[in-house]
């Protein structure tokens, strides 16, 4: 790279025409990109040779011990295979959302004591977060099960909203102020009948 920069500066010093300067800059960029590709190829060749030597080493151990590896040797093989197949771009594409959530959480843990004067990770805050997230956990588990079974379900929010509306209509005492599909419901007798049944059962039990 240093030699290419020297040649590029020398070529620019010899010319003053704007067109030639643009062409020289374009050629210089192409040379740099080619050198980077060659460097990446050399790195990949070195990486392949190291991996082949490592695999050959454990191949010999496999032949001597008849595939009886120790726990640490198995972990070392898995770690070597992970390093060999690791791709930074694919890793960021697959886990970028989780990394962003972790970074935001760390930033909030640092900023909250400075701005509010109280730590974020307190017992009450953690308990409050768990209480708010616990009802949604069952919905998330259901959708996760559908996704694992190669299915999709985008109606979770609408089903929750419909369930809340239905529960509100049923639990409301008296005639409902709003209508559903043109019908006005009144479930008050149902509550009185249920309350009577409960009292009757308590009376018989006593």
C-alpha positions as CSV (number, residue, x, y, z in Angstrom):
1,X,0.0,0.0,0.0
2,X,2.8,2.4,0.8
3,X,4.5,1.8,-2.5
4,X,1.2,2.4,-4.4
5,X,0.8,5.7,-2.5
6,X,4.3,6.7,-3.5
7,X,3.7,5.9,-7.1
8,X,0.4,7.7,-7.1
9,X,1.9,10.8,-5.6
10,X,4.7,10.7,-8.1
11,X,2.3,10.4,-11.0
12,X,0.2,13.3,-9.7
13,X,3.3,15.4,-9.4
14,X,4.2,14.9,-13.1
15,X,0.8,16.0,-14.5
16,X,-1.4,19.1,-14.0
17,X,-4.3,18.2,-16.4
18,X,-7.5,17.7,-14.5
19,X,-8.6,14.8,-16.8
20,X,-5.3,12.9,-16.2
21,X,-5.6,13.5,-12.5
22,X,-9.1,11.9,-12.4
23,X,-7.8,9.0,-14.5
24,X,-4.9,8.5,-12.2
25,X,-7.1,8.6,-9.1
26,X,-9.4,6.1,-10.7
27,X,-6.5,3.8,-11.6
28,X,-5.1,4.2,-8.0
29,X,-8.4,3.1,-6.5
30,X,-8.5,0.0,-8.7
31,X,-4.9,-0.9,-7.7
32,X,-5.8,-0.5,-4.1
33,X,-8.9,-2.7,-4.4
34,X,-6.9,-5.3,-6.3
35,X,-4.2,-5.3,-3.6
36,X,-6.9,-5.8,-0.9
37,X,-8.3,-8.7,-2.8
38,X,-4.9,-10.3,-3.1
39,X,-4.3,-9.7,0.6
40,X,-7.6,-11.4,1.5
41,X,-6.7,-14.3,-0.7
42,X,-3.4,-14.7,1.1
43,X,-5.1,-14.5,4.5
44,X,-7.6,-17.1,3.4
45,X,-4.8,-19.4,2.1
46,X,-3.0,-19.1,5.5
47,X,-6.3,-19.8,7.3
48,X,-7.0,-22.9,5.1
49,X,-3.5,-24.3,5.7
50,X,-3.9,-23.8,9.5
51,X,-7.3,-25.5,9.5
52,X,-5.9,-28.4,7.4
53,X,-3.0,-28.9,9.8
54,X,-5.4,-28.8,12.8
55,X,-7.8,-31.2,11.2
56,X,-4.9,-33.6,10.3
57,X,-3.7,-33.5,13.9
58,X,-7.1,-34.6,15.2
59,X,-7.3,-37.1,12.4
60,X,-4.2,-38.8,13.7
61,X,-5.6,-38.7,17.2
62,X,-8.8,-40.2,15.9
63,X,-6.8,-43.1,14.3
64,X,-4.8,-43.7,17.4
65,X,-7.6,-43.6,19.9
66,X,-10.5,-44.8,17.8
67,X,-12.5,-41.6,18.0
68,X,-12.1,-41.4,21.8
69,X,-11.6,-37.7,22.3
70,X,-11.5,-36.0,25.7
71,X,-14.1,-33.3,26.6
72,X,-11.5,-30.5,26.1
73,X,-10.4,-31.9,22.7
74,X,-14.1,-32.0,21.5
75,X,-14.5,-28.4,22.6
76,X,-11.3,-27.4,20.9
77,X,-12.5,-28.9,17.6
78,X,-15.8,-27.2,17.8
79,X,-14.1,-23.8,18.5
80,X,-11.7,-24.3,15.7
81,X,-14.5,-25.2,13.3
82,X,-16.5,-22.1,14.5
83,X,-13.5,-19.8,13.9
84,X,-12.9,-21.3,10.5
85,X,-16.5,-20.9,9.3
86,X,-17.1,-17.5,11.1
87,X,-18.2,-14.7,8.8
88,X,-18.5,-11.3,10.4
89,X,-21.1,-10.0,7.8
90,X,-23.4,-13.0,8.3
91,X,-23.0,-12.8,12.1
92,X,-24.0,-9.1,12.2
93,X,-27.0,-9.8,9.8
94,X,-28.3,-12.7,11.9
95,X,-27.6,-11.2,15.4
96,X,-27.6,-7.4,14.7
97,X,-31.0,-6.9,16.4
98,X,-29.9,-8.7,19.6
99,X,-26.6,-6.7,19.7
100,X,-28.6,-3.5,19.3
101,X,-30.9,-4.4,22.2
102,X,-28.0,-5.2,24.4
103,X,-26.2,-2.0,23.6
104,X,-29.4,0.1,24.2
105,X,-29.9,-1.7,27.5
106,X,-26.3,-1.0,28.6
107,X,-26.6,2.6,27.5
108,X,-29.8,3.0,29.6
109,X,-28.1,1.4,32.6
110,X,-25.3,4.0,32.3
111,X,-27.5,7.1,31.5
112,X,-30.4,6.5,34.0
113,X,-28.3,7.0,37.2
114,X,-26.8,10.1,35.7
115,X,-30.1,11.7,34.6
116,X,-32.5,10.4,37.2
117,X,-30.1,9.8,40.1
118,X,-31.4,6.3,40.7
119,X,-30.1,3.0,39.3
120,X,-32.1,1.2,36.6
121,X,-31.4,-2.4,37.8
122,X,-33.3,-2.4,41.1
123,X,-35.5,-5.1,42.5
124,X,-38.7,-3.2,41.9
125,X,-37.8,-2.2,38.4
126,X,-36.9,-5.8,37.4
127,X,-40.1,-7.1,39.0
128,X,-42.2,-4.5,37.2
129,X,-40.6,-5.4,33.9
130,X,-41.3,-9.1,34.5
131,X,-44.9,-8.4,35.5
132,X,-45.5,-6.4,32.3
133,X,-43.8,-8.9,30.1
134,X,-45.3,-12.1,31.6
135,X,-48.8,-11.9,29.8
136,X,-47.0,-11.4,26.4
137,X,-44.8,-14.4,27.1
138,X,-47.6,-16.8,26.3
139,X,-48.4,-15.0,23.1
140,X,-44.7,-15.0,22.1
141,X,-44.4,-18.8,22.9
142,X,-47.4,-19.5,20.8
143,X,-46.2,-17.6,17.8
144,X,-42.7,-19.1,18.2
145,X,-44.2,-22.6,18.1
146,X,-46.0,-21.7,14.9
147,X,-42.8,-20.4,13.3
148,X,-40.9,-23.5,14.3
149,X,-43.6,-25.6,12.6
150,X,-43.1,-23.5,9.4
151,X,-46.3,-21.7,9.9
152,X,-47.1,-18.0,10.3
153,X,-49.7,-16.2,12.4
154,X,-50.0,-12.4,12.2
155,X,-53.4,-12.2,14.0
156,X,-52.2,-12.3,17.6
157,X,-52.8,-8.6,18.2
158,X,-56.3,-8.7,16.7
159,X,-57.2,-11.9,18.7
160,X,-56.1,-10.2,21.9
161,X,-58.1,-7.1,21.1
162,X,-61.2,-9.2,20.2
163,X,-60.8,-11.1,23.5
164,X,-60.5,-8.0,25.5
165,X,-63.6,-6.5,23.8
166,X,-65.6,-9.7,24.4
167,X,-64.6,-9.9,28.0
168,X,-65.5,-6.2,28.5
169,X,-68.9,-6.7,27.0
170,X,-69.6,-9.8,29.1
171,X,-68.4,-8.3,32.4
172,X,-70.2,-5.0,31.9
173,X,-73.3,-4.8,34.1
174,X,-76.3,-3.3,32.4
175,X,-77.0,-2.6,28.8
176,X,-73.8,-1.8,26.8
177,X,-73.5,1.6,25.4
178,X,-72.0,0.4,22.2
179,X,-73.3,-2.1,19.7
180,X,-71.5,-5.0,18.1
181,X,-72.6,-5.8,14.5
182,X,-75.8,-3.8,15.2
183,X,-76.7,-5.8,18.4
184,X,-76.7,-4.4,21.9
185,X,-76.0,-7.0,24.6
186,X,-77.0,-7.2,28.3
187,X,-75.4,-10.0,30.3
188,X,-76.5,-8.7,33.7
189,X,-79.0,-11.6,34.3
190,X,-76.1,-14.0,33.7
191,X,-74.2,-12.4,36.6
192,X,-77.2,-12.6,38.9
193,X,-77.8,-16.3,37.9
194,X,-74.1,-17.1,38.5
195,X,-74.1,-15.3,41.9
196,X,-77.2,-17.3,42.9
197,X,-75.5,-20.6,41.9
198,X,-72.5,-19.7,43.9
199,X,-74.6,-18.9,47.0
200,X,-76.6,-22.1,46.6
201,X,-73.4,-24.2,46.4
202,X,-72.0,-22.4,49.5
203,X,-75.3,-23.1,51.4
204,X,-75.3,-26.8,50.5
205,X,-71.7,-27.1,51.5
206,X,-72.3,-25.5,54.9
